Amino acid sequence: HFTDFWGGFDPTDNYFYNILKELYEVEIDTVKPDYLFFSIFGQNHQHYKNCKRIFYTGENVAPPIGYCDYSFSFEYLDDERNFRLPHYLLYPGYYELVDKKVDESLLNRKFCNFIVSNPNCSTRNDFFMRLSEYKKVDSGGRFMNNIGRPVDDKSKFISEYKFTFAFENNAYRPEHIGYTTEKIMQPMTVNSIPIYWGNPEIGREFNTKSFINWYDYDSPQAVMDRIIELDNDDEKYMEMLNEPWFVDNIIPEPQRKESIESFIKNIFN
């Protein structure tokens, strides 16, 4: 059974169910399940006692290791009961990033875009205002929208820009790092260079030579200077864009499908 997931969650069409049905015959039992997947949007999971409890979160919260049997989270934990599952793996396009193809026609795009609905990240908001002093940054979300309306097709909109804001909603805490969502991956799927802020350990997952990594610079001004440099130097821009998204163009072992399937088999066997 699946419980306490976000609104609109489909128990028979989701990331975990779709993996499970390739490995097993699966029956949804809302009364006495043998295995319970639960998340953070409710307390219904507390009513299920005699089952394996498997936690998942797409939010920046730590897994309740003392409470659940297994967890899928953002944490870099040295615990065999936890599997680090960045939220971007639930989105299409990740495994196709190894087939990156670029050409110089991508130079003929608009400058930078910003698609945000959550207004609560001051680092992101401040940098949007700072970069906008150099050139207009097209804001296509509900927050600080400056193009007339929110965009309908996010991927298509992003594809029309050389750079994309890829800031997480939440900052990390020193004792709780690893929070990485789809924000960095979505521009990668359409060859727009992400400007990334969020997980300081992002280099474990992606090649930091292929995007603007906030943590490679000592100040917001240095980040801005690098963006301006790339915007005004086609050769340097294409040099970055030609870098593979992954180090040596190899998907990191923890994110490979077989690693995820192996962890799930361990739970269910």
Solvent accessible surface area in square Angstrom, and as a share of the most:
residue,aa,sasa,rsa
1,H,34,0.15
2,F,15,0.06
3,T,11,0.07
4,D,16,0.08
5,F,21,0.09
6,W,89,0.31
7,G,77,0.74
8,G,81,0.78
9,F,39,0.16
10,D,63,0.33
11,P,51,0.32
12,T,70,0.41
13,D,91,0.47
14,N,16,0.08
15,Y,48,0.18
16,F,4,0.02
17,Y,32,0.12
18,N,48,0.25
19,I,25,0.13
20,L,8,0.04
21,K,110,0.46
22,E,132,0.59
23,L,54,0.27
24,Y,71,0.27
25,E,179,0.80
26,V,52,0.30
27,E,149,0.67
28,I,54,0.28
29,D,49,0.25
30,T,77,0.45
31,V,114,0.65
32,K,166,0.70
33,P,9,0.05
34,D,105,0.55
35,Y,61,0.23
36,L,0,0.00
37,F,4,0.02
38,F,4,0.02
39,S,1,0.01
40,I,62,0.32
41,F,97,0.40
42,G,29,0.28
43,Q,114,0.51
44,N,61,0.31
45,H,16,0.07
46,Q,88,0.39
47,H,140,0.63
48,Y,27,0.10
49,K,140,0.60
50,N,150,0.77
51,C,22,0.13
52,K,88,0.37
53,R,44,0.16
54,I,0,0.00
55,F,6,0.03
56,Y,0,0.00
57,T,0,0.00
58,G,10,0.10
59,E,72,0.32
60,N,20,0.10
61,V,56,0.32
62,A,57,0.44
63,P,14,0.09
64,P,48,0.30
65,I,32,0.16
66,G,88,0.85
67,Y,80,0.30
68,C,7,0.04
69,D,50,0.26
70,Y,37,0.14
71,S,0,0.00
72,F,0,0.00
73,S,0,0.00
74,F,3,0.01
75,E,12,0.05
76,Y,60,0.23
77,L,74,0.37
78,D,156,0.81
79,D,41,0.21
80,E,156,0.70
81,R,87,0.32
82,N,15,0.08
83,F,21,0.09
84,R,27,0.10
85,L,0,0.00
86,P,0,0.00
87,H,30,0.14
88,Y,0,0.00
89,L,9,0.04
90,L,45,0.22
91,Y,74,0.28
92,P,120,0.76
93,G,21,0.20
94,Y,4,0.01
95,Y,51,0.19
96,E,108,0.48
97,L,7,0.04
98,V,44,0.25
99,D,89,0.46
100,K,46,0.19
101,K,159,0.67
102,V,35,0.20
103,D,83,0.43
104,E,119,0.53
105,S,69,0.45
106,L,35,0.17
107,L,32,0.16
108,N,132,0.68
109,R,39,0.14
110,K,101,0.43
111,F,19,0.08
112,C,1,0.00
113,N,0,0.00
114,F,0,0.00
115,I,39,0.20
116,V,10,0.05
117,S,54,0.35
118,N,51,0.26
119,P,65,0.41
120,N,123,0.63
121,C,6,0.04
122,S,76,0.49
123,T,41,0.24
124,R,3,0.01
125,N,25,0.13
126,D,93,0.48
127,F,3,0.01
128,F,12,0.05
129,M,110,0.49
130,R,87,0.32
131,L,0,0.00
132,S,39,0.25
133,E,146,0.66
134,Y,60,0.23
135,K,88,0.37
136,K,122,0.52
137,V,1,0.01
138,D,21,0.11
139,S,0,0.00
140,G,1,0.01
141,G,4,0.04
142,R,178,0.65
143,F,44,0.18
144,M,64,0.29
145,N,48,0.25
146,N,61,0.31
147,I,63,0.32
148,G,75,0.72
149,R,142,0.52
150,P,66,0.42
151,V,33,0.19
152,D,133,0.69
153,D,75,0.39
154,K,73,0.31
155,S,58,0.37
156,K,124,0.53
157,F,21,0.09
158,I,2,0.01
159,S,36,0.23
160,E,57,0.26
161,Y,3,0.01
162,K,12,0.05
163,F,0,0.00
164,T,5,0.03
165,F,15,0.06
166,A,0,0.00
167,F,2,0.01
168,E,0,0.00
169,N,41,0.21
170,N,67,0.34
171,A,54,0.42
172,Y,82,0.31
173,R,112,0.41
174,P,121,0.76
175,E,133,0.59
176,H,9,0.04
177,I,39,0.20
178,G,0,0.00
179,Y,13,0.05
180,T,0,0.00
181,T,6,0.03
182,E,23,0.10
183,K,45,0.19
184,I,0,0.00
185,M,1,0.01
186,Q,39,0.18
187,P,1,0.01
188,M,2,0.01
189,T,55,0.32
190,V,33,0.19
191,N,25,0.13
192,S,0,0.00
193,I,0,0.00
194,P,0,0.00
195,I,0,0.00
196,Y,0,0.00
197,W,22,0.08
198,G,3,0.03
199,N,0,0.00
200,P,38,0.24
201,E,60,0.27
202,I,0,0.00
203,G,38,0.37
204,R,132,0.48
205,E,6,0.03
206,F,0,0.00
207,N,12,0.06
208,T,40,0.23
209,K,139,0.59
210,S,0,0.00
211,F,2,0.01
212,I,0,0.00
213,N,7,0.03
214,W,35,0.12
215,Y,67,0.25
216,D,84,0.43
217,Y,62,0.24
218,D,137,0.71
219,S,41,0.27
220,P,53,0.33
221,Q,80,0.36
222,A,28,0.22
223,V,1,0.00
224,M,17,0.08
225,D,72,0.37
226,R,64,0.23
227,I,0,0.00
228,I,44,0.22
229,E,66,0.29
230,L,0,0.00
231,D,16,0.08
232,N,104,0.53
233,D,47,0.25
234,D,79,0.41
235,E,142,0.63
236,K,79,0.33
237,Y,0,0.00
238,M,18,0.08
239,E,118,0.53
240,M,13,0.06
241,L,0,0.00
242,N,89,0.46
243,E,46,0.21
244,P,40,0.25
245,W,2,0.01
246,F,1,0.00
247,V,87,0.50
248,D,111,0.57
249,N,62,0.32
250,I,97,0.49
251,I,26,0.13
252,P,26,0.16
253,E,97,0.44
254,P,65,0.41
255,Q,5,0.02
256,R,80,0.29
257,K,115,0.49
258,E,109,0.49
259,S,17,0.11
260,I,2,0.01
261,E,47,0.21
262,S,68,0.44
263,F,22,0.09
264,I,1,0.00
265,K,83,0.35
266,N,91,0.46
267,I,9,0.05
268,F,40,0.17
269,N,138,0.71
